Amino acid sequence: MKTRPVLSQGPAVFVTTLEDRERNAPMSIATGMKMYNSQLSPYAARCRIAIYAKDLDVELVEMPDPAAEEEFSRQAPMHKVPLLVDGDVVVPESGTICEYLEDRGLGLSLRPSDPAAMALMRTLGRICDLYVMEPMNELFGQINPADRDQAVVTREMALLVKAMSWLDHYVEGPAYAVGGALSLADCMLAPTLFFFDRIGPMFGEAAPLRQFPTASDYYKAICGDAAVAKVMAELDISLRRMMGS
């Protein structure tokens, strides 16, 4: 799904340079897949974390692209990114794409083997999509103070803070959301927390993660994972480019 970019400054935490990771990376797994992408979409970012973690060679087509628009429109009646194309198989929706990559059995598994850990992974994903991203998407439309409806901001911020308290309760941490290893939960949570960390200052909260200590510590730690760090850098670069800095 596309969202409007969130244009604000925010610290980025990276353990190594992208050049170092790319120089030392093994050969990627050939897939023949293509994904229509948006560098500023938290939904596409989820899929890129999974792709990088699995070390998959997937062509990323940045949208909008006039040269790709006709083919994209034919394959995507919802006209939303991300969209994965694997031969004759076309997969919309970020969660479905991540699950499809798991089902294809390529690269590192991002599903815990323990049933309880798997349940927690799915619970975190549901909280993220249904309760965190919904009010956050509404707040994206209130960024410009000139067009801001303060009643909407007050309502949606309250819902967002409540949802974040639920994430703070369920995230295991310290380094990963569940099970002590990278999972699909991290693919969903890391981009979401990236944007949450930046939306707060726009509405008067300089350090929005401070009131959620478990989620805050987790976010700092998960940015040390190579695949996550790469996507956080991409988001950060894209935001800065949009801001002209």
N, C-alpha and C positions, 0 to 999 in steps of 0.2 A: 504494500500500500504506500502511496505517496503522502508525505506530510509537508507542510510549509517549513522551510528551514528556520531553526532557532538561532538567531544572530546575537550571540553574546560571548564574552570572554570567559575562559575557564581553564584551570590548570590541567595539564595532561601528564600522566605518569607512565614512563616507558623504561624498561630495564635494559634494552639494547637498541641500537639504531636499526632502522629498517634495512640499511645497506649491509650491516653485519649479518642479519638473519637471512637475507636473500643470498649473500655470498656463501654462507655455510649450509644452505638448505639442500636436501637431496632432490633428485629428480621427481617431479610431480607425477601423479597417476593419471594417465591419459583417460579421458572420459568421452570426448566428442560432444559434451554438453555445452549449452549456451544459457546464460541467464541475463535477462533484461534487468538493469540495475539502476539505482539512484544512490549516489554516494552520501546524500544527506537523509536518506530514509532509515529510521531505526529498524524497520522491517527488513529491508534489503541487507542491512548491516548484520542481522542475525544469521542470514544465509551465508554471508561472506565469512563470518567466524567459523561456521561449520566447514565451509569449503577449504579455508586455510588450514584449519586443524586437521582435516583429513588429507591435506596435501593433494587436492584434486586439481587437475588442469581443466578449468571451466572458463570459457570465453565470457567476459563481462561486457555487455553492450550498454553503455551509459545512455539513459533516456533523460530528456527527449532528444531524439536523433532523427532528423528529417529523412535520412537515407534508410532508416530501419522502421519508420512509422507504419508503412503499409503492411509489412509482414507482421509487425507487432499487433496492429489492430485486428488482423485476420485471426491471430492466435489468442488474443486476449479480449474477449467481449466485455469484460469488466474494465478494461483499459487501466489496469493497475500494475505497478511493479512492487515486489519482484515477480518475475515469471521465469520458470525454468523450462527449457526445451531439451529433451533427451531423445533424439531421433523422432519417432512419431508420437512420443509421450510429451504432453504439455501440462505442466504442473503450476497452478496459481497458488497464491497465499504462502506467506513465509513459513508458518508452522508446518504446512503440508510439504513444502519443499524440503525443510530440514528432516522431516520424517521419511520422505522419499529417499533422500541421500543415505539415511540409515538403512532403509530396506534394501537398497542396492548393494550394501555390504562392502563398500569401497573405503579403504583407509581406516583410521582410528574410529572405534566405536564411541559414540557420544551418549549411549544409554547405559545406565547402571545395571549390573546383573542382579542386584538384590531387589526383590519386589517392593520392599518398603521405601528404598531409595528411589525406585522408579515412580512410586506414587507421589513422593515428595517433589520430584522433578516436575511431574505433571501439574501438581497443585500450584507450584511457583509459576509455571507457565500460564495457568488459568488466572491467577491473581494479577499477573502482569498484564495480560491482554484485556481482561474484563473490567478490572478495577483501577489499574494504574494508567494504562494508555488511554482509556476513554476520557477521563477528565483532562489528561495532558493534551490530547488532541483538541479539546475545546479551548484550552488556554492558549494554544498556538495562535488561535484566531483573535486573541486579545492582547497580543504583544504590543501593537501600536497604541500608545496612550491616547492618541487623537481619536481613535475609533473604539476605545475600550468601554465595555459595559461593566461597571464595578460590581453590580449584582451577580453577573455571570462569574466574574473572577472570584468573588467571595464564596459562591456556591461550589465552584469546581475545585478551588484550592482546598476547601474543607474535605471534599471527597478524595482528592489526591493525597492529602496528609493521612487520612484514615487508611487508604489502601497501602500507603508506604509503611504504616505501622504494622500491617499484616505481613508484608514482605520482611520487615525487620524481625518479626517473630519467627517466620518459617525458614529463613536463610540459615544454613548450618555454618558456613564459613569454616575456618577463617579465610582460606585461599579460594575455595570453590563453593558453589551454592549448595551442593549435595554430594555426598559420597567421596569426598576428598579427591576428585578428579574432574576434569572438564566434561560438561554434559550439555545437553540441549537447554537446560535451565540457564546456564551461563550465557549461551548464545542469545537468549531472550533478555536476560536481566542486564547484561553489561551495556548494550546500547540504550536501554531504557533509563538506566541510572546516569549515563552520560548526559542525556537530555534533561533529566530531572535536576541534575547539578547545575544546569545552565538556565533553566526556566525560573528558578527561585529569585535570582537577582533582578529579573525583570519586574517582579512584583513585590520587591522590598525585602526579600530574604537573602542575605549575602551568602550564607552557608547552609543551604537547605538540608544537606545530609547530616548536619551536626546533631539533629534531634533523633537520628536513627543510628545509634552507635554500631550495631551489628552490620547493618547494610553499608554504613560508611566504611568500616574496616574491610568488609568484603570487597567493596568497589576498589579501594586502594590496592588490595591484594590481587584481584582478578586482572587488573591492568598489567600485572607482571607476567601473565601468560602470553606467549609469543603471538598466537593467533588473535587473541583479544587486543593486545597492544597494537597490532598492525591495523585493525579496524578502528580503534580509538584514534590512531594517528590520521587515518583517512578522514574520519569525521571532523577532527580538529582542523586539518588542512582545508577541507571543503568549507567549513564555517569561516575560517579566516579569509579564504579567497572571496567568499560572498561579502564579507565585511570590508574587503579591500585592504586588509592588513597583512 
